[in-house]
Amino acid sequence: MTYFPADLSIGGLIVLFFWILIGSLGLPGGTIEMIAEGSLATGISGLIIVIFISFAAAVIGDILAYELARKLSGRLRSKLVTFSFFESNEKKTRRLLNQYGFYMVFLTRFALISLCQVMSYVSGLEKYNRKKFIIAVVFGELLFAIVYPLIGFMVGEVFGNLLSAVNDLVLAVLLLLIAFYLARFLIRRRKRAGN
C-alpha cells in the first residue's frame, strides 16, 4: 500500500523543494511553482504534502540566506549589490528591519514577498537576533506555505469543475446535434417512403 498521492509526482515535488530553497536565496518563481503543485493536488493528502515540502524548503532557505549573510557579511554584501533585486531594495529593507524588526521579517515571508530574500540577507548582515528571526520565519513561512498551494488547489478544483462543465456541455450539444440529424433523416425517409 502506498501513501503517496497519485496526482503528484515525486519529481515535481523535488523540483518544488529545490525551487523554493533556491528562491529563498534570490531566484524568482517559487511561488508560481507552489501554486502549480497545489493545483495538481486532487485531495487533501496531496495538498498537505505540497504545504509541508514548501514550508520546509522555505524555512531552510531563509535560514541559509540569513546565516550566509551573518558569516560572510562584507564579502557577501559586495556580491549581493550586483543583483538588482538586492541593490534596489536594500536601503528600504534595512530601514524597515530597524523600525519594525520581527514584524517585517514575519510579513515579508507571505505578504511582502518581493522583499523576502532581501530581508533574510539584510537580517544576517545586520546581525539581527537569530532567535527572533527564526521564529518570525517559521510563522511567516507557515502562512506562505499554506496560502499559495491552497490558491492552486482551489484554482485547480475550479478549473477541473470548469473542464467538467465544458465537457458536459459539449456532450449535450453533440447529443442534440445527433438527435436533430437523426430526426431529420427519419423525417426525410418517411417522406420519400410516402411518395
C-alpha positions as CSV (number, residue, x, y, z in Angstrom):
1,M,0.0,0.0,0.0
2,T,1.3,3.4,-0.9
3,Y,0.6,6.6,1.0
4,F,1.8,8.9,-1.8
5,P,-1.0,10.6,-3.8
6,A,-1.1,9.5,-7.4
7,D,-1.9,13.1,-8.6
8,L,1.6,14.5,-7.6
9,S,4.9,13.2,-9.0
10,I,7.9,12.7,-6.8
11,G,10.0,14.6,-9.4
12,G,7.6,17.5,-9.3
13,L,7.8,17.7,-5.5
14,I,11.6,17.5,-5.6
15,V,11.6,20.4,-8.1
16,L,9.3,22.3,-5.8
17,F,11.6,21.8,-2.8
18,F,14.7,23.0,-4.6
19,W,13.0,25.8,-6.5
20,I,11.7,27.2,-3.2
21,L,15.0,26.6,-1.4
22,I,16.9,28.4,-4.2
23,G,14.1,31.0,-4.3
24,S,14.9,31.9,-0.7
25,L,18.4,32.9,-1.9
26,G,17.1,35.1,-4.7
27,L,15.9,33.0,-7.7
28,P,12.3,34.0,-8.6
29,G,9.4,31.7,-9.4
30,G,9.0,29.6,-6.2
31,T,5.5,31.0,-5.5
32,I,4.3,30.1,-9.0
33,E,5.7,26.6,-8.6
34,M,3.8,26.3,-5.3
35,I,0.5,27.3,-6.9
36,A,1.1,24.9,-9.8
37,E,1.9,22.0,-7.5
38,G,-1.2,22.9,-5.3
39,S,-3.3,22.8,-8.4
40,L,-2.2,19.3,-9.2
41,A,-3.3,18.0,-5.8
42,T,-6.8,16.5,-6.1
43,G,-7.1,15.6,-2.4
44,I,-6.3,17.0,1.0
45,S,-3.4,14.5,1.5
46,G,-1.7,15.8,-1.7
47,L,-2.2,19.4,-0.6
48,I,-0.7,18.7,2.8
49,I,2.4,17.2,1.2
50,V,2.8,20.3,-1.0
51,I,2.4,22.5,2.0
52,F,4.9,20.5,4.1
53,I,7.5,20.5,1.3
54,S,7.0,24.2,0.6
55,F,7.3,25.1,4.3
56,A,10.4,23.0,4.9
57,A,12.2,24.4,1.8
58,A,11.3,28.0,2.6
59,V,12.4,27.8,6.2
60,I,15.7,26.1,5.3
61,G,16.4,28.6,2.5
62,D,15.6,31.6,4.6
63,I,17.8,30.5,7.5
64,L,20.6,29.6,5.0
65,A,20.4,33.1,3.5
66,Y,20.5,34.6,7.0
67,E,23.5,32.5,8.1
68,L,25.4,33.2,4.9
69,A,24.9,36.9,5.3
70,R,25.8,36.8,9.0
71,K,29.0,34.8,8.5
72,L,30.2,36.4,5.2
73,S,28.8,39.8,5.8
74,G,31.3,42.1,4.0
75,R,32.2,39.8,1.1
76,L,28.6,38.6,0.5
77,R,27.2,42.2,0.6
78,S,29.7,43.3,-2.2
79,K,28.4,40.3,-4.3
80,L,24.7,40.9,-3.5
81,V,24.7,44.6,-4.6
82,T,25.5,43.4,-8.1
83,F,22.0,41.8,-8.2
84,S,19.1,44.2,-8.9
85,F,16.7,42.5,-6.6
86,F,19.0,43.3,-3.7
87,E,20.5,46.6,-4.7
88,S,17.2,48.3,-5.4
89,N,15.6,47.1,-2.1
90,E,18.5,47.0,0.4
91,K,18.1,50.5,1.9
92,K,14.3,50.3,2.2
93,T,14.6,46.8,3.7
94,R,17.3,47.8,6.2
95,R,15.1,50.8,7.3
96,L,12.0,48.5,7.7
97,L,14.1,46.0,9.7
98,N,15.4,48.7,12.0
99,Q,12.0,50.2,12.5
100,Y,9.8,47.1,12.8
101,G,12.1,44.2,13.2
102,F,10.2,41.0,13.9
103,Y,7.0,42.1,12.2
104,M,8.8,43.0,9.0
105,V,10.6,39.7,8.9
106,F,7.3,37.9,9.5
107,L,5.3,40.0,6.9
108,T,8.0,39.6,4.2
109,R,7.5,35.8,4.3
110,F,4.0,35.8,2.9
111,A,2.6,39.3,2.2
112,L,5.5,41.4,1.1
113,I,7.2,38.5,-0.7
114,S,9.2,40.7,-3.1
115,L,11.3,41.7,0.0
116,C,11.6,38.3,1.4
117,Q,15.1,37.3,0.2
118,V,16.5,40.8,0.8
119,M,15.1,40.8,4.3
120,S,16.8,37.5,5.0
121,Y,20.2,38.8,3.8
122,V,19.8,42.2,5.5
123,S,18.8,40.5,8.8
124,G,22.0,38.4,8.6
125,L,24.1,41.4,7.6
126,E,22.7,43.5,10.5
127,K,23.2,40.5,12.8
128,Y,19.5,40.7,13.8
129,N,18.6,38.5,16.7
130,R,18.8,34.9,15.4
131,K,16.0,33.5,17.7
132,K,13.6,36.3,16.7
133,F,14.5,35.9,13.0
134,I,13.9,32.1,13.1
135,I,10.5,32.5,15.0
136,A,9.3,35.1,12.5
137,V,10.4,32.9,9.6
138,V,8.7,29.8,10.9
139,F,5.4,31.5,11.5
140,G,5.5,33.6,8.3
141,E,6.6,30.7,6.1
142,L,3.8,28.6,7.6
143,L,1.3,31.1,6.2
144,F,3.2,31.3,2.9
145,A,3.3,27.5,2.6
146,I,-0.5,27.3,3.3
147,V,-1.8,30.2,1.3
148,Y,-0.2,29.7,-2.1
149,P,-0.7,26.0,-2.5
150,L,-4.2,26.4,-1.3
151,I,-4.8,29.0,-4.0
152,G,-3.5,26.5,-6.6
153,F,-5.7,23.8,-5.0
154,M,-8.8,25.9,-5.3
155,V,-8.0,27.1,-8.8
156,G,-7.3,23.5,-9.8
157,E,-10.6,22.4,-8.4
158,V,-12.4,25.3,-10.1
159,F,-10.6,24.6,-13.3
160,G,-11.4,20.9,-13.0
161,N,-15.1,21.8,-12.4
162,L,-15.0,24.2,-15.4
163,L,-13.5,21.5,-17.6
164,S,-16.1,19.0,-16.4
165,A,-18.9,21.5,-17.1
166,V,-17.4,22.2,-20.6
167,N,-17.2,18.5,-21.3
168,D,-20.8,18.0,-20.2
169,L,-21.9,21.0,-22.4
170,V,-20.0,19.7,-25.4
171,L,-21.5,16.2,-24.9
172,A,-25.0,17.7,-24.6
173,V,-24.6,19.7,-27.8
174,L,-23.2,16.7,-29.6
175,L,-26.2,14.6,-28.5
176,L,-28.6,17.3,-29.5
177,L,-27.0,17.5,-33.0
178,I,-27.1,13.8,-33.4
179,A,-30.7,13.7,-32.3
180,F,-31.5,16.6,-34.7
181,Y,-29.8,15.0,-37.7
182,L,-31.3,11.6,-36.9
183,A,-34.8,13.1,-36.6
184,R,-34.3,15.0,-39.9
185,F,-33.0,11.8,-41.6
186,L,-36.0,9.8,-40.3
187,I,-38.5,12.6,-41.5
188,R,-36.9,12.7,-44.9
189,R,-37.0,8.9,-45.2
190,R,-40.7,8.8,-44.3
191,K,-41.5,11.5,-46.8
192,R,-39.7,9.5,-49.5
193,A,-41.4,6.3,-48.5
194,G,-44.8,8.1,-48.5
195,N,-44.3,9.5,-52.0
